[in-house]
């Protein structure tokens, strides 16, 4: 199987990924997975926007410190 050669994290690279698979059953499964990933991207984007707004005033300094740690994004900083 040849490499896809694209980063699938980029939304525009996911459009034709199913074409790389000759078996129609596998192709359909890949199409479903790509559709699920698109839905998750949208939902996680909404969560990422809503969570920082929900941080309460006393927690803002703690959130800022956690968010400054390399590798900790907004969501994980809020969870911690």
DSSP file (Angstrom, degrees, kcal/mol; ACC not computed):
  #  RESIDUE AA STRUCTURE BP1 BP2  ACC     N-H-->O    O-->H-N    N-H-->O    O-->H-N    TCO  KAPPA ALPHA  PHI   PSI    X-CA   Y-CA   Z-CA
    1    1 A X              0   0    0      0, 0.0     3,-0.1     0, 0.0    20,-0.1   0.000 360.0 360.0 360.0 124.5    0.0    0.0    0.0
    2    2 A X        -     0   0    0     18,-0.2     2,-0.0     1,-0.1     3,-0.0  -0.376 360.0 -99.4 -71.5 151.2    1.6    3.3   -1.0
    3    3 A X        -     0   0    0      1,-0.1    -1,-0.1    -2,-0.1     0, 0.0  -0.342  19.8-133.2 -66.0 149.6    1.9    6.1    1.6
    4    4 A X        -     0   0    0      2,-0.1    -1,-0.1    -3,-0.1     3,-0.1   0.881  27.4-153.1 -71.9 -38.0   -0.7    8.8    1.6
    5    5 A X        +     0   0    0      1,-0.2     2,-0.3    -3,-0.0    -1,-0.1   0.628  56.8  94.7  78.7  13.4    2.1   11.4    1.8
    6    6 A X  S    S-     0   0    0      7,-0.1     2,-0.7     8,-0.0    -1,-0.2  -0.951  80.0-110.7-133.9 154.2    0.0   14.0    3.6
    7    7 A X    >   -     0   0    0     -2,-0.3     3,-1.4     1,-0.1     6,-0.3  -0.775  23.3-159.2 -83.5 115.8   -0.7   15.1    7.1
    8    8 A X  T 3  S+     0   0    0     -2,-0.7    -1,-0.1     1,-0.3     6,-0.1   0.549  82.8  80.0 -76.6  -6.3   -4.2   14.1    7.8
    9    9 A X  T 3  S+     0   0    0      4,-0.1     2,-0.5     3,-0.0    -1,-0.3   0.784  78.6  82.7 -66.1 -25.7   -4.4   16.5   10.7
   10   10 A X  S X  S-     0   0    0     -3,-1.4     3,-1.4     1,-0.1     4,-0.5  -0.710  81.5-143.1 -80.4 122.0   -5.0   19.1    8.0
   11   11 A X  G >  S+     0   0    0     -2,-0.5     3,-1.3     1,-0.3     4,-0.4   0.847  97.1  57.0 -56.5 -38.7   -8.7   19.0    7.1
   12   12 A X  G 3  S+     0   0    0      1,-0.3     3,-0.5     2,-0.2    -1,-0.3   0.733 100.5  59.2 -69.2 -20.1   -8.1   19.6    3.4
   13   13 A X  G <  S+     0   0    0     -3,-1.4    -1,-0.3    -6,-0.3     3,-0.2   0.588  94.6  65.5 -82.4 -10.5   -5.8   16.5    3.2
   14   14 A X  S X  S+     0   0    0     -3,-1.3     3,-1.1    -4,-0.5     4,-0.4   0.660  77.4  85.9 -85.0 -15.8   -8.6   14.2    4.4
   15   15 A X  T 3  S+     0   0    0     -3,-0.5     3,-0.3    -4,-0.4    -1,-0.2   0.876 102.4  23.7 -56.9 -45.4  -10.9   14.7    1.3
   16   16 A X  T >  S+     0   0    0     -4,-0.3     3,-0.9    -3,-0.2     4,-0.3   0.166  86.8 109.9-110.2  18.7   -9.4   12.1   -0.9
   17   17 A X  G X  S+     0   0    0     -3,-1.1     3,-1.5     1,-0.3    -1,-0.2   0.853  73.8  60.5 -64.7 -33.7   -7.8    9.8    1.6
   18   18 A X  G >  S+     0   0    0     -4,-0.4     3,-1.7    -3,-0.3    -1,-0.3   0.776  90.4  71.1 -64.6 -25.2  -10.3    7.0    0.9
   19   19 A X  G <  S+     0   0    0     -3,-0.9    -1,-0.3     1,-0.3    -2,-0.2   0.691  84.3  69.7 -64.7 -18.4   -9.2    6.9   -2.7
   20   20 A X  G <  S+     0   0    0     -3,-1.5     2,-0.6    -4,-0.3    -1,-0.3   0.570  86.8  76.7 -76.4  -8.1   -5.9    5.3   -1.6
   21   21 A X    <   -     0   0    0     -3,-1.7     6,-0.1    -4,-0.1    -1,-0.1  -0.911  62.0-164.0-111.0 119.5   -7.7    2.0   -0.7
   22   22 A X        +     0   0    0     -2,-0.6     2,-0.4     4,-0.1    -1,-0.1   0.823  68.0  86.5 -72.0 -31.5   -8.7   -0.3   -3.5
   23   23 A X  S  > S-     0   0    0      1,-0.2     4,-2.7     2,-0.0     5,-0.2  -0.575  71.6-146.7 -74.3 123.0  -11.1   -2.4   -1.4
   24   24 A X  H  > S+     0   0    0     -2,-0.4     4,-2.2     1,-0.2    -1,-0.2   0.810  97.7  54.2 -61.8 -30.0  -14.6   -0.8   -1.5
   25   25 A X  H  > S+     0   0    0      2,-0.2     4,-2.1     1,-0.2    -1,-0.2   0.917 111.5  43.7 -69.4 -42.1  -15.3   -2.0    2.0
   26   26 A X  H  > S+     0   0    0      2,-0.2     4,-2.6     1,-0.2    -2,-0.2   0.907 112.1  54.2 -66.7 -41.5  -12.2   -0.4    3.4
   27   27 A X  H  X S+     0   0    0     -4,-2.7     4,-2.3     1,-0.2    -2,-0.2   0.914 109.2  48.0 -58.8 -44.1  -12.8    2.7    1.4
   28   28 A X  H  X S+     0   0    0     -4,-2.2     4,-2.2     2,-0.2    -1,-0.2   0.905 110.6  51.3 -64.4 -41.5  -16.3    3.0    2.9
   29   29 A X  H  X S+     0   0    0     -4,-2.1     4,-2.4     1,-0.2    -2,-0.2   0.903 110.3  49.3 -61.8 -41.1  -14.9    2.5    6.4
   30   30 A X  H  X S+     0   0    0     -4,-2.6     4,-2.7     2,-0.2    -2,-0.2   0.904 108.5  53.1 -65.2 -41.3  -12.3    5.2    5.8
   31   31 A X  H  X S+     0   0    0     -4,-2.3     4,-2.0     2,-0.2    -2,-0.2   0.903 110.3  47.8 -60.2 -41.1  -15.0    7.6    4.6
   32   32 A X  H  X S+     0   0    0     -4,-2.2     4,-2.3     2,-0.2    -2,-0.2   0.928 112.0  49.4 -64.9 -45.1  -17.0    7.0    7.8
   33   33 A X  H  X S+     0   0    0     -4,-2.4     4,-2.5     1,-0.2    -2,-0.2   0.905 110.5  50.1 -61.8 -42.1  -13.9    7.5   10.0
   34   34 A X  H  X S+     0   0    0     -4,-2.7     4,-2.1     1,-0.2    -1,-0.2   0.891 109.9  51.1 -64.4 -38.9  -13.1   10.8    8.2
   35   35 A X  H  X S+     0   0    0     -4,-2.0     4,-1.9    -5,-0.2    -2,-0.2   0.896 110.5  49.2 -64.4 -39.8  -16.7   12.0    8.6
   36   36 A X  H  X S+     0   0    0     -4,-2.3     4,-2.8     2,-0.2    -2,-0.2   0.905 109.2  52.1 -65.2 -41.3  -16.4   11.2   12.4
   37   37 A X  H  X S+     0   0    0     -4,-2.5     4,-2.6     1,-0.2    -2,-0.2   0.907 108.3  51.5 -61.5 -41.2  -13.1   13.0   12.6
   38   38 A X  H  X S+     0   0    0     -4,-2.1     4,-1.8     2,-0.2    -1,-0.2   0.905 111.2  47.6 -62.0 -41.4  -14.7   16.1   11.0
   39   39 A X  H  X S+     0   0    0     -4,-1.9     4,-2.4     2,-0.2    -2,-0.2   0.918 112.0  49.4 -66.1 -43.3  -17.6   16.0   13.5
   40   40 A X  H  X S+     0   0    0     -4,-2.8     4,-3.2     1,-0.2     5,-0.3   0.898 107.2  55.8 -62.6 -40.4  -15.2   15.6   16.4
   41   41 A X  H  X S+     0   0    0     -4,-2.6     4,-1.8     1,-0.2    -1,-0.2   0.923 110.1  45.6 -56.3 -45.3  -13.1   18.5   15.1
   42   42 A X  H  X S+     0   0    0     -4,-1.8     4,-1.9     2,-0.2    -2,-0.2   0.943 115.5  45.5 -64.5 -48.8  -16.2   20.7   15.2
   43   43 A X  H  X S+     0   0    0     -4,-2.4     4,-2.3     1,-0.2    -2,-0.2   0.907 113.3  48.9 -64.3 -42.8  -17.3   19.6   18.7
   44   44 A X  H  X S+     0   0    0     -4,-3.2     4,-2.7     1,-0.2    -1,-0.2   0.850 108.4  55.0 -67.1 -32.9  -13.9   19.9   20.2
   45   45 A X  H  X S+     0   0    0     -4,-1.8     4,-1.5    -5,-0.3    -1,-0.2   0.907 108.5  48.3 -63.5 -41.5  -13.5   23.3   18.7
   46   46 A X  H  X S+     0   0    0     -4,-1.9     4,-2.0     2,-0.2    -2,-0.2   0.906 112.9  48.0 -64.9 -41.8  -16.8   24.4   20.4
   47   47 A X  H  X S+     0   0    0     -4,-2.3     4,-2.7     1,-0.2    -2,-0.2   0.915 108.2  54.7 -64.6 -42.6  -15.6   22.9   23.7
   48   48 A X  H  X S+     0   0    0     -4,-2.7     4,-0.7     1,-0.2    -1,-0.2   0.817 111.7  45.0 -62.8 -30.4  -12.2   24.6   23.4
   49   49 A X  H  X S+     0   0    0     -4,-1.5     4,-0.6    -5,-0.1    -1,-0.2   0.863 115.8  45.5 -78.3 -36.9  -14.0   28.0   23.0
   50   50 A X  H  X S+     0   0    0     -4,-2.0     4,-0.9     1,-0.2     3,-0.3   0.851 102.3  63.5 -78.1 -35.9  -16.5   27.4   25.9
   51   51 A X  H >X S+     0   0    0     -4,-2.7     3,-1.2     1,-0.2     4,-0.5   0.913  98.9  50.8 -62.2 -47.0  -14.1   26.1   28.5
   52   52 A X  H >< S+     0   0    0     -4,-0.7     3,-1.0     1,-0.3    -1,-0.2   0.863 107.6  55.8 -60.8 -31.4  -11.9   29.2   29.0
   53   53 A X  H 3< S+     0   0    0     -4,-0.6    -1,-0.3    -3,-0.3    -2,-0.2   0.754 102.6  57.4 -68.6 -22.7  -15.0   31.3   29.4
   54   54 A X  H << S+     0   0    0     -3,-1.2     2,-0.3    -4,-0.9    -1,-0.2   0.528  76.6 114.6 -88.1  -5.2  -16.1   29.0   32.3
   55   55 A X    <<  -     0   0    0     -3,-1.0     2,-0.1    -4,-0.5     5,-0.1  -0.490  66.5-130.0 -67.4 129.3  -13.0   29.6   34.3
   56   56 A X    >>  -     0   0    0     -2,-0.3     3,-1.4     1,-0.1     4,-0.6  -0.444  21.0-105.8 -81.9 155.6  -13.9   31.3   37.5
   57   57 A X  G >4 S+     0   0    0      1,-0.3     3,-1.4     2,-0.2     4,-0.5   0.858 117.4  51.4 -51.4 -48.2  -12.1   34.5   38.7
   58   58 A X  G 34 S+     0   0    0      1,-0.3     4,-0.4     2,-0.1    -1,-0.3   0.768 111.4  50.5 -63.7 -21.0  -10.1   32.8   41.6
   59   59 A X  G <> S+     0   0    0     -3,-1.4     4,-2.8     1,-0.2    -1,-0.3   0.503  84.0  90.4 -92.7  -4.6   -8.9   30.1   39.2
   60   60 A X  H <X S+     0   0    0     -3,-1.4     4,-2.6    -4,-0.6    -1,-0.2   0.905  87.7  47.3 -63.0 -43.3   -7.7   32.5   36.5
   61   61 A X  H  > S+     0   0    0     -4,-0.5     4,-2.3    -3,-0.2    -1,-0.2   0.914 113.5  48.2 -65.1 -41.9   -4.1   32.8   37.8
   62   62 A X  H  > S+     0   0    0     -4,-0.4     4,-2.7     2,-0.2     5,-0.2   0.929 112.1  49.8 -62.2 -44.7   -3.8   29.0   38.3
   63   63 A X  H  X S+     0   0    0     -4,-2.8     4,-2.9     1,-0.2    -2,-0.2   0.917 109.6  51.3 -59.0 -44.6   -5.2   28.5   34.7
   64   64 A X  H  X S+     0   0    0     -4,-2.6     4,-1.0    -5,-0.2    -1,-0.2   0.901 111.4  47.6 -61.8 -41.0   -2.7   31.0   33.3
   65   65 A X  H  < S+     0   0    0     -4,-2.3     3,-0.5     2,-0.2     4,-0.4   0.939 114.7  45.0 -65.8 -46.1    0.2   29.2   35.1
   66   66 A X  H >< S+     0   0    0     -4,-2.7     3,-1.5     1,-0.2    -2,-0.2   0.911 110.5  54.1 -63.4 -41.4   -0.9   25.8   33.9
   67   67 A X  H 3< S+     0   0    0     -4,-2.9    -1,-0.2     1,-0.3    -2,-0.2   0.732 100.3  62.2 -67.0 -20.9   -1.5   27.0   30.4
   68   68 A X  T 3< S+     0   0    0     -4,-1.0     2,-0.4    -3,-0.5    -1,-0.3   0.623  80.3 101.0 -79.6 -11.9    2.1   28.4   30.3
   69   69 A X  S X  S-     0   0    0     -3,-1.5     3,-2.1    -4,-0.4     8,-0.1  -0.595  86.9-109.2 -74.2 126.9    3.5   24.9   30.7
   70   70 A X  T 3  S+     0   0    0     -2,-0.4     3,-0.1     1,-0.3    -1,-0.1  -0.327 103.2  21.6 -57.6 132.0    4.7   23.6   27.3
   71   71 A X  T 3  S+     0   0    0      1,-0.2     2,-0.7    -4,-0.1    -1,-0.3   0.203  96.1 108.3  95.4 -14.9    2.4   20.8   26.1
   72   72 A X    <   -     0   0    0     -3,-2.1    -1,-0.2    -6,-0.2     2,-0.1  -0.856  51.1-167.6 -97.4 116.2   -0.5   21.8   28.3
   73   73 A X     >  -     0   0    0     -2,-0.7     4,-2.3    -3,-0.1     5,-0.2  -0.236  39.4 -87.1 -88.8-175.6   -3.3   23.3   26.2
   74   74 A X  H  > S+     0   0    0      1,-0.2     4,-2.2     2,-0.2     5,-0.2   0.913 123.7  49.6 -60.4 -46.2   -6.4   25.1   27.4
   75   75 A X  H  > S+     0   0    0      1,-0.2     4,-2.3     2,-0.2    -1,-0.2   0.940 113.5  44.0 -64.4 -48.3   -8.5   22.1   27.9
   76   76 A X  H  > S+     0   0    0      1,-0.2     4,-2.5     2,-0.2    -1,-0.2   0.886 112.1  53.9 -65.5 -37.7   -6.0   20.1   29.9
   77   77 A X  H  < S+     0   0    0     -4,-2.3    -1,-0.2     1,-0.2    -2,-0.2   0.897 111.1  46.3 -62.5 -39.4   -5.1   23.2   32.0
   78   78 A X  H  < S+     0   0    0     -4,-2.2    -2,-0.2    -5,-0.2    -1,-0.2   0.880 110.8  52.2 -70.7 -36.9   -8.8   23.7   32.8
   79   79 A X  H  <        0   0    0     -4,-2.3    -2,-0.2     1,-0.3    -1,-0.2   0.923 360.0 360.0 -64.3 -43.5   -9.2   20.0   33.7
   80   80 A X     <        0   0    0     -4,-2.5    -1,-0.3    -5,-0.2    -2,-0.2   0.495 360.0 360.0 -67.0 360.0   -6.3   20.1   36.1
